[in-house]
């Protein structure tokens, strides 16, 4: 079992009254960037918290981690900064 679980690309949610097309785009259309993208990850082997990661998908290297809607610097998040991760 890996300590961290990949949760897919992170995109801003659509506005207050999204159309069906906007919901479909948000839920199902992925960029799958060959390069840097923001992603959701879960610390499933620890506290179970979901957080966001800015990762270079080509080199599989984490550039930055942050808690969505909050500040950076969570101890468990720092554990993966600058290290390679298993998607
Ligand atoms: Zn944690």
PDB file of the backbone (N, CA, C, O) and the ligand in Angstrom, with CONECT records:
HET     ZN  A 101       1
ATOM      1  N   UNK A   1       0.846  -1.191   0.000  1.00  0.00           N
ATOM      2  CA  UNK A   1       0.000   0.000   0.000  1.00  0.00           C
ATOM      3  C   UNK A   1       0.884   1.245   0.000  1.00  0.00           C
ATOM      4  O   UNK A   1       1.863   1.331   0.742  1.00  0.00           O
ATOM      5  N   UNK A   2       0.523   2.194  -0.837  1.00  0.00           N
ATOM      6  CA  UNK A   2       1.242   3.459  -0.856  1.00  0.00           C
ATOM      7  C   UNK A   2       0.653   4.398   0.186  1.00  0.00           C
ATOM      8  O   UNK A   2      -0.546   4.363   0.463  1.00  0.00           O
ATOM      9  N   UNK A   3       1.504   5.232   0.755  1.00  0.00           N
ATOM     10  CA  UNK A   3       1.048   6.149   1.807  1.00  0.00           C
ATOM     11  C   UNK A   3       0.117   7.217   1.256  1.00  0.00           C
ATOM     12  O   UNK A   3      -0.806   7.652   1.944  1.00  0.00           O
ATOM     13  N   UNK A   4       0.352   7.645   0.012  1.00  0.00           N
ATOM     14  CA  UNK A   4      -0.443   8.705  -0.592  1.00  0.00           C
ATOM     15  C   UNK A   4      -1.232   8.163  -1.786  1.00  0.00           C
ATOM     16  O   UNK A   4      -0.725   7.347  -2.555  1.00  0.00           O
ATOM     17  N   UNK A   5      -2.471   8.625  -1.930  1.00  0.00           N
ATOM     18  CA  UNK A   5      -3.339   8.182  -3.026  1.00  0.00           C
ATOM     19  C   UNK A   5      -3.632   9.353  -3.951  1.00  0.00           C
ATOM     20  O   UNK A   5      -4.015  10.432  -3.500  1.00  0.00           O
ATOM     21  N   UNK A   6      -3.451   9.132  -5.247  1.00  0.00           N
ATOM     22  CA  UNK A   6      -3.747  10.141  -6.249  1.00  0.00           C
ATOM     23  C   UNK A   6      -5.259  10.274  -6.406  1.00  0.00           C
ATOM     24  O   UNK A   6      -5.971   9.273  -6.475  1.00  0.00           O
ATOM     25  N   UNK A   7      -5.755  11.533  -6.461  1.00  0.00           N
ATOM     26  CA  UNK A   7      -7.193  11.756  -6.562  1.00  0.00           C
ATOM     27  C   UNK A   7      -7.616  12.496  -7.811  1.00  0.00           C
ATOM     28  O   UNK A   7      -8.755  12.955  -7.893  1.00  0.00           O
ATOM     29  N   UNK A   8      -6.731  12.627  -8.789  1.00  0.00           N
ATOM     30  CA  UNK A   8      -7.107  13.262 -10.044  1.00  0.00           C
ATOM     31  C   UNK A   8      -6.731  14.731 -10.096  1.00  0.00           C
ATOM     32  O   UNK A   8      -6.250  15.309  -9.122  1.00  0.00           O
ATOM     33  N   UNK A   9      -6.962  15.310 -11.248  1.00  0.00           N
ATOM     34  CA  UNK A   9      -6.629  16.715 -11.476  1.00  0.00           C
ATOM     35  C   UNK A   9      -7.507  17.629 -10.629  1.00  0.00           C
ATOM     36  O   UNK A   9      -8.678  17.341 -10.383  1.00  0.00           O
ATOM     37  N   UNK A  10      -6.926  18.718 -10.197  1.00  0.00           N
ATOM     38  CA  UNK A  10      -7.668  19.726  -9.428  1.00  0.00           C
ATOM     39  C   UNK A  10      -8.051  20.878 -10.349  1.00  0.00           C
ATOM     40  O   UNK A  10      -7.192  21.508 -10.967  1.00  0.00           O
ATOM     41  N   UNK A  11      -9.356  21.145 -10.432  1.00  0.00           N
ATOM     42  CA  UNK A  11      -9.874  22.250 -11.234  1.00  0.00           C
ATOM     43  C   UNK A  11     -10.802  23.081 -10.370  1.00  0.00           C
ATOM     44  O   UNK A  11     -11.403  22.544  -9.439  1.00  0.00           O
ATOM     45  N   UNK A  12     -10.942  24.366 -10.641  1.00  0.00           N
ATOM     46  CA  UNK A  12     -11.925  25.177  -9.908  1.00  0.00           C
ATOM     47  C   UNK A  12     -13.336  24.675 -10.188  1.00  0.00           C
ATOM     48  O   UNK A  12     -13.666  24.335 -11.324  1.00  0.00           O
ATOM     49  N   UNK A  13     -14.178  24.629  -9.135  1.00  0.00           N
ATOM     50  CA  UNK A  13     -15.570  24.213  -9.328  1.00  0.00           C
ATOM     51  C   UNK A  13     -16.310  25.269 -10.147  1.00  0.00           C
ATOM     52  O   UNK A  13     -15.965  26.450 -10.103  1.00  0.00           O
ATOM     53  N   UNK A  14     -17.341  24.834 -10.901  1.00  0.00           N
ATOM     54  CA  UNK A  14     -18.142  25.819 -11.643  1.00  0.00           C
ATOM     55  C   UNK A  14     -18.898  26.730 -10.686  1.00  0.00           C
ATOM     56  O   UNK A  14     -18.979  26.440  -9.492  1.00  0.00           O
ATOM     57  N   UNK A  15     -19.451  27.826 -11.194  1.00  0.00           N
ATOM     58  CA  UNK A  15     -20.108  28.834 -10.363  1.00  0.00           C
ATOM     59  C   UNK A  15     -21.360  28.336  -9.662  1.00  0.00           C
ATOM     60  O   UNK A  15     -21.583  27.130  -9.549  1.00  0.00           O
ATOM     61  N   UNK A  16     -22.184  29.284  -9.186  1.00  0.00           N
ATOM     62  CA  UNK A  16     -23.353  28.955  -8.365  1.00  0.00           C
ATOM     63  C   UNK A  16     -24.434  28.173  -9.112  1.00  0.00           C
ATOM     64  O   UNK A  16     -25.068  27.293  -8.530  1.00  0.00           O
ATOM     65  N   UNK A  17     -24.647  28.477 -10.365  1.00  0.00           N
ATOM     66  CA  UNK A  17     -25.712  27.811 -11.124  1.00  0.00           C
ATOM     67  C   UNK A  17     -25.153  27.257 -12.431  1.00  0.00           C
ATOM     68  O   UNK A  17     -25.460  27.768 -13.508  1.00  0.00           O
ATOM     69  N   UNK A  18     -24.341  26.222 -12.337  1.00  0.00           N
ATOM     70  CA  UNK A  18     -23.706  25.708 -13.557  1.00  0.00           C
ATOM     71  C   UNK A  18     -24.703  24.970 -14.444  1.00  0.00           C
ATOM     72  O   UNK A  18     -25.671  24.377 -13.968  1.00  0.00           O
ATOM     73  N   UNK A  19     -24.441  25.023 -15.733  1.00  0.00           N
ATOM     74  CA  UNK A  19     -25.237  24.263 -16.694  1.00  0.00           C
ATOM     75  C   UNK A  19     -24.786  22.805 -16.649  1.00  0.00           C
ATOM     76  O   UNK A  19     -23.759  22.480 -16.053  1.00  0.00           O
ATOM     77  N   UNK A  20     -25.566  21.937 -17.283  1.00  0.00           N
ATOM     78  CA  UNK A  20     -25.188  20.525 -17.370  1.00  0.00           C
ATOM     79  C   UNK A  20     -23.854  20.371 -18.082  1.00  0.00           C
ATOM     80  O   UNK A  20     -23.036  19.522 -17.726  1.00  0.00           O
ATOM     81  N   UNK A  21     -23.649  21.207 -19.096  1.00  0.00           N
ATOM     82  CA  UNK A  21     -22.386  21.132 -19.839  1.00  0.00           C
ATOM     83  C   UNK A  21     -21.205  21.530 -18.960  1.00  0.00           C
ATOM     84  O   UNK A  21     -20.134  20.927 -19.038  1.00  0.00           O
ATOM     85  N   UNK A  22     -21.407  22.563 -18.111  1.00  0.00           N
ATOM     86  CA  UNK A  22     -20.322  22.983 -17.216  1.00  0.00           C
ATOM     87  C   UNK A  22     -20.012  21.897 -16.179  1.00  0.00           C
ATOM     88  O   UNK A  22     -18.849  21.657 -15.855  1.00  0.00           O
ATOM     89  N   UNK A  23     -21.069  21.237 -15.657  1.00  0.00           N
ATOM     90  CA  UNK A  23     -20.832  20.151 -14.705  1.00  0.00           C
ATOM     91  C   UNK A  23     -20.110  18.992 -15.375  1.00  0.00           C
ATOM     92  O   UNK A  23     -19.176  18.421 -14.811  1.00  0.00           O
ATOM     93  N   UNK A  24     -20.545  18.649 -16.577  1.00  0.00           N
ATOM     94  CA  UNK A  24     -19.914  17.542 -17.287  1.00  0.00           C
ATOM     95  C   UNK A  24     -18.443  17.838 -17.549  1.00  0.00           C
ATOM     96  O   UNK A  24     -17.588  16.965 -17.399  1.00  0.00           O
ATOM     97  N   UNK A  25     -18.156  19.081 -17.942  1.00  0.00           N
ATOM     98  CA  UNK A  25     -16.768  19.458 -18.197  1.00  0.00           C
ATOM     99  C   UNK A  25     -15.934  19.363 -16.920  1.00  0.00           C
ATOM    100  O   UNK A  25     -14.809  18.862 -16.928  1.00  0.00           O
ATOM    101  N   UNK A  26     -16.520  19.862 -15.812  1.00  0.00           N
ATOM    102  CA  UNK A  26     -15.803  19.843 -14.533  1.00  0.00           C
ATOM    103  C   UNK A  26     -15.535  18.411 -14.072  1.00  0.00           C
ATOM    104  O   UNK A  26     -14.448  18.103 -13.583  1.00  0.00           O
ATOM    105  N   UNK A  27     -16.526  17.545 -14.230  1.00  0.00           N
ATOM    106  CA  UNK A  27     -16.418  16.193 -13.681  1.00  0.00           C
ATOM    107  C   UNK A  27     -15.629  15.236 -14.566  1.00  0.00           C
ATOM    108  O   UNK A  27     -14.914  14.367 -14.066  1.00  0.00           O
ATOM    109  N   UNK A  28     -15.760  15.396 -15.881  1.00  0.00           N
ATOM    110  CA  UNK A  28     -15.264  14.331 -16.759  1.00  0.00           C
ATOM    111  C   UNK A  28     -14.149  14.731 -17.705  1.00  0.00           C
ATOM    112  O   UNK A  28     -13.384  13.867 -18.134  1.00  0.00           O
ATOM    113  N   UNK A  29     -14.027  15.993 -18.046  1.00  0.00           N
ATOM    114  CA  UNK A  29     -13.004  16.370 -19.015  1.00  0.00           C
ATOM    115  C   UNK A  29     -11.705  16.701 -18.294  1.00  0.00           C
ATOM    116  O   UNK A  29     -11.645  17.632 -17.491  1.00  0.00           O
ATOM    117  N   UNK A  30     -10.683  15.939 -18.587  1.00  0.00           N
ATOM    118  CA  UNK A  30      -9.390  16.116 -17.947  1.00  0.00           C
ATOM    119  C   UNK A  30      -8.361  16.599 -18.950  1.00  0.00           C
ATOM    120  O   UNK A  30      -8.438  16.292 -20.139  1.00  0.00           O
ATOM    121  N   UNK A  31      -7.392  17.362 -18.452  1.00  0.00           N
ATOM    122  CA  UNK A  31      -6.343  17.896 -19.310  1.00  0.00           C
ATOM    123  C   UNK A  31      -5.257  16.864 -19.566  1.00  0.00           C
ATOM    124  O   UNK A  31      -4.740  16.758 -20.678  1.00  0.00           O
ATOM    125  N   UNK A  32      -4.912  16.104 -18.533  1.00  0.00           N
ATOM    126  CA  UNK A  32      -3.858  15.085 -18.623  1.00  0.00           C
ATOM    127  C   UNK A  32      -2.566  15.696 -19.163  1.00  0.00           C
ATOM    128  O   UNK A  32      -1.994  15.214 -20.141  1.00  0.00           O
ATOM    129  N   UNK A  33      -2.124  16.757 -18.509  1.00  0.00           N
ATOM    130  CA  UNK A  33      -0.974  17.525 -18.975  1.00  0.00           C
ATOM    131  C   UNK A  33       0.317  16.710 -18.918  1.00  0.00           C
ATOM    132  O   UNK A  33       0.559  15.967 -17.967  1.00  0.00           O
ATOM    133  N   UNK A  34       1.129  16.862 -19.940  1.00  0.00           N
ATOM    134  CA  UNK A  34       2.498  16.350 -19.910  1.00  0.00           C
ATOM    135  C   UNK A  34       3.365  17.486 -19.415  1.00  0.00           C
ATOM    136  O   UNK A  34       3.970  18.212 -20.204  1.00  0.00           O
ATOM    137  N   UNK A  35       3.423  17.634 -18.097  1.00  0.00           N
ATOM    138  CA  UNK A  35       4.132  18.759 -17.504  1.00  0.00           C
ATOM    139  C   UNK A  35       3.541  19.043 -16.132  1.00  0.00           C
ATOM    140  O   UNK A  35       3.118  18.129 -15.425  1.00  0.00           O
ATOM    141  N   UNK A  36       3.517  20.307 -15.768  1.00  0.00           N
ATOM    142  CA  UNK A  36       3.084  20.692 -14.427  1.00  0.00           C
ATOM    143  C   UNK A  36       1.561  20.826 -14.380  1.00  0.00           C
ATOM    144  O   UNK A  36       0.964  21.478 -15.236  1.00  0.00           O
ATOM    145  N   UNK A  37       0.942  20.209 -13.384  1.00  0.00           N
ATOM    146  CA  UNK A  37      -0.496  20.376 -13.166  1.00  0.00           C
ATOM    147  C   UNK A  37      -0.798  20.247 -11.669  1.00  0.00           C
ATOM    148  O   UNK A  37      -0.013  19.678 -10.912  1.00  0.00           O
ATOM    149  N   UNK A  38      -1.956  20.790 -11.258  1.00  0.00           N
ATOM    150  CA  UNK A  38      -2.411  20.669  -9.875  1.00  0.00           C
ATOM    151  C   UNK A  38      -3.289  19.434  -9.744  1.00  0.00           C
ATOM    152  O   UNK A  38      -4.105  19.146 -10.619  1.00  0.00           O
ATOM    153  N   UNK A  39      -3.114  18.705  -8.644  1.00  0.00           N
ATOM    154  CA  UNK A  39      -3.826  17.451  -8.448  1.00  0.00           C
ATOM    155  C   UNK A  39      -4.298  17.326  -7.007  1.00  0.00           C
ATOM    156  O   UNK A  39      -3.767  17.972  -6.103  1.00  0.00           O
ATOM    157  N   UNK A  40      -5.297  16.491  -6.812  1.00  0.00           N
ATOM    158  CA  UNK A  40      -5.727  16.112  -5.466  1.00  0.00           C
ATOM    159  C   UNK A  40      -4.973  14.869  -5.039  1.00  0.00           C
ATOM    160  O   UNK A  40      -4.782  13.943  -5.827  1.00  0.00           O
ATOM    161  N   UNK A  41      -4.544  14.857  -3.778  1.00  0.00           N
ATOM    162  CA  UNK A  41      -3.915  13.678  -3.180  1.00  0.00           C
ATOM    163  C   UNK A  41      -4.483  13.484  -1.784  1.00  0.00           C
ATOM    164  O   UNK A  41      -4.924  14.435  -1.138  1.00  0.00           O
ATOM    165  N   UNK A  42      -4.466  12.241  -1.330  1.00  0.00           N
ATOM    166  CA  UNK A  42      -4.952  11.908   0.011  1.00  0.00           C
ATOM    167  C   UNK A  42      -3.843  11.211   0.794  1.00  0.00           C
ATOM    168  O   UNK A  42      -3.169  10.316   0.284  1.00  0.00           O
ATOM    169  N   UNK A  43      -3.671  11.638   2.033  1.00  0.00           N
ATOM    170  CA  UNK A  43      -2.704  10.983   2.913  1.00  0.00           C
ATOM    171  C   UNK A  43      -3.396   9.795   3.582  1.00  0.00           C
ATOM    172  O   UNK A  43      -3.686   9.813   4.778  1.00  0.00           O
ATOM    173  N   UNK A  44      -3.648   8.770   2.782  1.00  0.00           N
ATOM    174  CA  UNK A  44      -4.466   7.644   3.257  1.00  0.00           C
ATOM    175  C   UNK A  44      -3.734   6.784   4.281  1.00  0.00           C
ATOM    176  O   UNK A  44      -4.371   6.116   5.096  1.00  0.00           O
ATOM    177  N   UNK A  45      -2.402   6.794   4.247  1.00  0.00           N
ATOM    178  CA  UNK A  45      -1.652   6.004   5.215  1.00  0.00           C
ATOM    179  C   UNK A  45      -1.380   6.768   6.502  1.00  0.00           C
ATOM    180  O   UNK A  45      -0.650   6.288   7.370  1.00  0.00           O
ATOM    181  N   UNK A  46      -1.967   7.959   6.627  1.00  0.00           N
ATOM    182  CA  UNK A  46      -1.728   8.789   7.808  1.00  0.00           C
ATOM    183  C   UNK A  46      -3.022   9.381   8.319  1.00  0.00           C
ATOM    184  O   UNK A  46      -3.876   8.664   8.841  1.00  0.00           O
ATOM    185  N   UNK A  47      -3.171  10.693   8.171  1.00  0.00           N
ATOM    186  CA  UNK A  47      -4.311  11.401   8.752  1.00  0.00           C
ATOM    187  C   UNK A  47      -5.564  11.340   7.890  1.00  0.00           C
ATOM    188  O   UNK A  47      -6.641  11.710   8.357  1.00  0.00           O
ATOM    189  N   UNK A  48      -5.455  10.879   6.637  1.00  0.00           N
ATOM    190  CA  UNK A  48      -6.614  10.789   5.765  1.00  0.00           C
ATOM    191  C   UNK A  48      -7.019  12.094   5.123  1.00  0.00           C
ATOM    192  O   UNK A  48      -8.059  12.164   4.469  1.00  0.00           O
ATOM    193  N   UNK A  49      -6.218  13.130   5.297  1.00  0.00           N
ATOM    194  CA  UNK A  49      -6.559  14.452   4.766  1.00  0.00           C
ATOM    195  C   UNK A  49      -6.317  14.538   3.258  1.00  0.00           C
ATOM    196  O   UNK A  49      -5.341  14.000   2.734  1.00  0.00           O
ATOM    197  N   UNK A  50      -7.244  15.236   2.570  1.00  0.00           N
ATOM    198  CA  UNK A  50      -7.069  15.550   1.153  1.00  0.00           C
ATOM    199  C   UNK A  50      -6.354  16.886   1.038  1.00  0.00           C
ATOM    200  O   UNK A  50      -6.645  17.822   1.783  1.00  0.00           O
ATOM    201  N   UNK A  51      -5.423  16.971   0.105  1.00  0.00           N
ATOM    202  CA  UNK A  51      -4.688  18.206  -0.131  1.00  0.00           C
ATOM    203  C   UNK A  51      -4.326  18.269  -1.607  1.00  0.00           C
ATOM    204  O   UNK A  51      -4.522  17.305  -2.347  1.00  0.00           O
ATOM    205  N   UNK A  52      -3.798  19.414  -2.030  1.00  0.00           N
ATOM    206  CA  UNK A  52      -3.443  19.575  -3.440  1.00  0.00           C
ATOM    207  C   UNK A  52      -1.935  19.589  -3.628  1.00  0.00           C
ATOM    208  O   UNK A  52      -1.177  20.023  -2.761  1.00  0.00           O
ATOM    209  N   UNK A  53      -1.535  19.106  -4.773  1.00  0.00           N
ATOM    210  CA  UNK A  53      -0.126  18.979  -5.124  1.00  0.00           C
ATOM    211  C   UNK A  53       0.083  19.586  -6.505  1.00  0.00           C
ATOM    212  O   UNK A  53      -0.712  19.358  -7.416  1.00  0.00           O
ATOM    213  N   UNK A  54       1.135  20.345  -6.655  1.00  0.00           N
ATOM    214  CA  UNK A  54       1.562  20.790  -7.994  1.00  0.00           C
ATOM    215  C   UNK A  54       2.700  19.870  -8.404  1.00  0.00           C
ATOM    216  O   UNK A  54       3.784  19.903  -7.822  1.00  0.00           O
ATOM    217  N   UNK A  55       2.436  19.039  -9.425  1.00  0.00           N
ATOM    218  CA  UNK A  55       3.367  17.975  -9.777  1.00  0.00           C
ATOM    219  C   UNK A  55       3.731  18.052 -11.250  1.00  0.00           C
ATOM    220  O   UNK A  55       2.889  18.312 -12.110  1.00  0.00           O
ATOM    221  N   UNK A  56       5.007  17.820 -11.514  1.00  0.00           N
ATOM    222  CA  UNK A  56       5.483  17.670 -12.888  1.00  0.00           C
ATOM    223  C   UNK A  56       5.230  16.216 -13.278  1.00  0.00           C
ATOM    224  O   UNK A  56       5.900  15.312 -12.778  1.00  0.00           O
ATOM    225  N   UNK A  57       4.272  15.992 -14.164  1.00  0.00           N
ATOM    226  CA  UNK A  57       3.887  14.622 -14.504  1.00  0.00           C
ATOM    227  C   UNK A  57       4.919  13.919 -15.382  1.00  0.00           C
ATOM    228  O   UNK A  57       4.923  12.690 -15.461  1.00  0.00           O
ATOM    229  N   UNK A  58       5.782  14.668 -16.034  1.00  0.00           N
ATOM    230  CA  UNK A  58       6.808  14.053 -16.878  1.00  0.00           C
ATOM    231  C   UNK A  58       7.920  13.466 -16.002  1.00  0.00           C
ATOM    232  O   UNK A  58       8.347  12.327 -16.193  1.00  0.00           O
ATOM    233  N   UNK A  59       8.375  14.274 -15.038  1.00  0.00           N
ATOM    234  CA  UNK A  59       9.462  13.820 -14.159  1.00  0.00           C
ATOM    235  C   UNK A  59       8.936  13.161 -12.890  1.00  0.00           C
ATOM    236  O   UNK A  59       9.710  12.602 -12.113  1.00  0.00           O
ATOM    237  N   UNK A  60       7.598  13.225 -12.671  1.00  0.00           N
ATOM    238  CA  UNK A  60       6.963  12.701 -11.469  1.00  0.00           C
ATOM    239  C   UNK A  60       7.606  13.282 -10.210  1.00  0.00           C
ATOM    240  O   UNK A  60       7.990  12.556  -9.293  1.00  0.00           O
ATOM    241  N   UNK A  61       7.710  14.606 -10.194  1.00  0.00           N
ATOM    242  CA  UNK A  61       8.303  15.313  -9.070  1.00  0.00           C
ATOM    243  C   UNK A  61       7.308  16.338  -8.533  1.00  0.00           C
ATOM    244  O   UNK A  61       6.737  17.115  -9.298  1.00  0.00           O
ATOM    245  N   UNK A  62       7.104  16.337  -7.226  1.00  0.00           N
ATOM    246  CA  UNK A  62       6.219  17.297  -6.582  1.00  0.00           C
ATOM    247  C   UNK A  62       6.950  18.618  -6.428  1.00  0.00           C
ATOM    248  O   UNK A  62       8.054  18.675  -5.886  1.00  0.00           O
ATOM    249  N   UNK A  63       6.309  19.698  -6.921  1.00  0.00           N
ATOM    250  CA  UNK A  63       6.920  21.020  -6.802  1.00  0.00           C
ATOM    251  C   UNK A  63       6.400  21.773  -5.586  1.00  0.00           C
ATOM    252  O   UNK A  63       7.127  22.551  -4.967  1.00  0.00           O
ATOM    253  N   UNK A  64       5.123  21.533  -5.246  1.00  0.00           N
ATOM    254  CA  UNK A  64       4.502  22.307  -4.174  1.00  0.00           C
ATOM    255  C   UNK A  64       3.300  21.534  -3.656  1.00  0.00           C
ATOM    256  O   UNK A  64       2.631  20.834  -4.416  1.00  0.00           O
ATOM    257  N   UNK A  65       3.031  21.659  -2.377  1.00  0.00           N
ATOM    258  CA  UNK A  65       1.826  21.067  -1.805  1.00  0.00           C
ATOM    259  C   UNK A  65       1.092  22.128  -1.013  1.00  0.00           C
ATOM    260  O   UNK A  65       1.717  23.033  -0.460  1.00  0.00           O
ATOM    261  N   UNK A  66      -0.236  22.027  -0.951  1.00  0.00           N
ATOM    262  CA  UNK A  66      -1.009  23.007  -0.207  1.00  0.00           C
ATOM    263  C   UNK A  66      -2.371  22.417   0.133  1.00  0.00           C
ATOM    264  O   UNK A  66      -2.885  21.539  -0.561  1.00  0.00           O
ATOM    265  N   UNK A  67      -2.940  22.927   1.224  1.00  0.00           N
ATOM    266  CA  UNK A  67      -4.265  22.523   1.648  1.00  0.00           C
ATOM    267  C   UNK A  67      -5.271  23.412   0.943  1.00  0.00           C
ATOM    268  O   UNK A  67      -5.159  24.636   1.006  1.00  0.00           O
ATOM    269  N   UNK A  68      -6.241  22.830   0.279  1.00  0.00           N
ATOM    270  CA  UNK A  68      -7.234  23.604  -0.458  1.00  0.00           C
ATOM    271  C   UNK A  68      -7.980  24.526   0.497  1.00  0.00           C
ATOM    272  O   UNK A  68      -8.500  24.086   1.523  1.00  0.00           O
ATOM    273  N   UNK A  69      -8.028  25.809   0.149  1.00  0.00           N
ATOM    274  CA  UNK A  69      -8.741  26.779   0.966  1.00  0.00           C
ATOM    275  C   UNK A  69      -8.016  27.166   2.236  1.00  0.00           C
ATOM    276  O   UNK A  69      -8.567  27.903   3.054  1.00  0.00           O
ATOM    277  N   UNK A  70      -6.820  26.700   2.422  1.00  0.00           N
ATOM    278  CA  UNK A  70      -6.084  27.019   3.639  1.00  0.00           C
ATOM    279  C   UNK A  70      -4.637  27.328   3.336  1.00  0.00           C
ATOM    280  O   UNK A  70      -4.253  27.472   2.175  1.00  0.00           O
ATOM    281  N   UNK A  71      -3.854  27.430   4.353  1.00  0.00           N
ATOM    282  CA  UNK A  71      -2.454  27.752   4.173  1.00  0.00           C
ATOM    283  C   UNK A  71      -1.618  26.515   3.939  1.00  0.00           C
ATOM    284  O   UNK A  71      -2.062  25.395   4.192  1.00  0.00           O
ATOM    285  N   UNK A  72      -0.417  26.718   3.459  1.00  0.00           N
ATOM    286  CA  UNK A  72       0.509  25.612   3.270  1.00  0.00           C
ATOM    287  C   UNK A  72       1.227  25.328   4.581  1.00  0.00           C
ATOM    288  O   UNK A  72       1.013  26.028   5.570  1.00  0.00           O
ATOM    289  N   UNK A  73       2.056  24.333   4.594  1.00  0.00           N
ATOM    290  CA  UNK A  73       2.902  24.081   5.737  1.00  0.00           C
ATOM    291  C   UNK A  73       2.422  22.988   6.674  1.00  0.00           C
ATOM    292  O   UNK A  73       2.958  22.847   7.773  1.00  0.00           O
ATOM    293  N   UNK A  74       1.413  22.199   6.263  1.00  0.00           N
ATOM    294  CA  UNK A  74       0.993  21.076   7.086  1.00  0.00           C
ATOM    295  C   UNK A  74       2.141  20.063   7.160  1.00  0.00           C
ATOM    296  O   UNK A  74       2.755  19.764   6.135  1.00  0.00           O
ATOM    297  N   UNK A  75       2.439  19.537   8.330  1.00  0.00           N
ATOM    298  CA  UNK A  75       3.601  18.656   8.476  1.00  0.00           C
ATOM    299  C   UNK A  75       3.579  17.450   7.533  1.00  0.00           C
ATOM    300  O   UNK A  75       4.596  17.113   6.925  1.00  0.00           O
ATOM    301  N   UNK A  76       2.419  16.805   7.414  1.00  0.00           N
ATOM    302  CA  UNK A  76       2.374  15.609   6.567  1.00  0.00           C
ATOM    303  C   UNK A  76       2.526  15.957   5.093  1.00  0.00           C
ATOM    304  O   UNK A  76       2.949  15.131   4.283  1.00  0.00           O
ATOM    305  N   UNK A  77       2.171  17.204   4.760  1.00  0.00           N
ATOM    306  CA  UNK A  77       2.304  17.640   3.375  1.00  0.00           C
ATOM    307  C   UNK A  77       3.773  17.893   3.056  1.00  0.00           C
ATOM    308  O   UNK A  77       4.240  17.564   1.966  1.00  0.00           O
ATOM    309  N   UNK A  78       4.481  18.459   3.979  1.00  0.00           N
ATOM    310  CA  UNK A  78       5.896  18.735   3.759  1.00  0.00           C
ATOM    311  C   UNK A  78       6.688  17.450   3.552  1.00  0.00           C
ATOM    312  O   UNK A  78       7.769  17.464   2.963  1.00  0.00           O
ATOM    313  N   UNK A  79       6.148  16.353   4.033  1.00  0.00           N
ATOM    314  CA  UNK A  79       6.851  15.082   3.912  1.00  0.00           C
ATOM    315  C   UNK A  79       7.047  14.666   2.472  1.00  0.00           C
ATOM    316  O   UNK A  79       7.968  13.908   2.166  1.00  0.00           O
ATOM    317  N   UNK A  80       6.189  15.154   1.575  1.00  0.00           N
ATOM    318  CA  UNK A  80       6.312  14.742   0.185  1.00  0.00           C
ATOM    319  C   UNK A  80       6.924  15.825  -0.685  1.00  0.00           C
ATOM    320  O   UNK A  80       7.171  15.587  -1.867  1.00  0.00           O
ATOM    321  N   UNK A  81       7.177  17.004  -0.141  1.00  0.00           N
ATOM    322  CA  UNK A  81       7.701  18.082  -0.976  1.00  0.00           C
ATOM    323  C   UNK A  81       9.085  17.737  -1.514  1.00  0.00           C
ATOM    324  O   UNK A  81       9.982  17.311  -0.786  1.00  0.00           O
ATOM    325  N   UNK A  82       9.212  17.937  -2.793  1.00  0.00           N
ATOM    326  CA  UNK A  82      10.507  17.724  -3.433  1.00  0.00           C
ATOM    327  C   UNK A  82      10.860  16.269  -3.649  1.00  0.00           C
ATOM    328  O   UNK A  82      11.958  15.961  -4.112  1.00  0.00           O
ATOM    329  N   UNK A  83       9.952  15.374  -3.321  1.00  0.00           N
ATOM    330  CA  UNK A  83      10.252  13.965  -3.507  1.00  0.00           C
ATOM    331  C   UNK A  83       9.401  13.376  -4.623  1.00  0.00           C
ATOM    332  O   UNK A  83       8.333  13.894  -4.948  1.00  0.00           O
ATOM    333  N   UNK A  84       9.871  12.328  -5.180  1.00  0.00           N
ATOM    334  CA  UNK A  84       9.101  11.603  -6.177  1.00  0.00           C
ATOM    335  C   UNK A  84       7.979  10.848  -5.477  1.00  0.00           C
ATOM    336  O   UNK A  84       8.146  10.383  -4.349  1.00  0.00           O
ATOM    337  N   UNK A  85       6.837  10.727  -6.147  1.00  0.00           N
ATOM    338  CA  UNK A  85       5.694  10.039  -5.562  1.00  0.00           C
ATOM    339  C   UNK A  85       5.191   8.967  -6.519  1.00  0.00           C
ATOM    340  O   UNK A  85       5.442   9.037  -7.722  1.00  0.00           O
ATOM    341  N   UNK A  86       4.490   7.991  -5.995  1.00  0.00           N
ATOM    342  CA  UNK A  86       3.906   6.927  -6.811  1.00  0.00           C
ATOM    343  C   UNK A  86       2.462   7.250  -7.087  1.00  0.00           C
ATOM    344  O   UNK A  86       1.659   7.259  -6.154  1.00  0.00           O
ATOM    345  N   UNK A  87       2.089   7.519  -8.331  1.00  0.00           N
ATOM    346  CA  UNK A  87       0.687   7.827  -8.634  1.00  0.00           C
ATOM    347  C   UNK A  87      -0.186   6.573  -8.548  1.00  0.00           C
ATOM    348  O   UNK A  87      -1.394   6.645  -8.772  1.00  0.00           O
TER     349      UNK A  87
HETATM  350 ZN    ZN A 101      -1.563  13.493   6.918  1.00  0.00          ZN
END
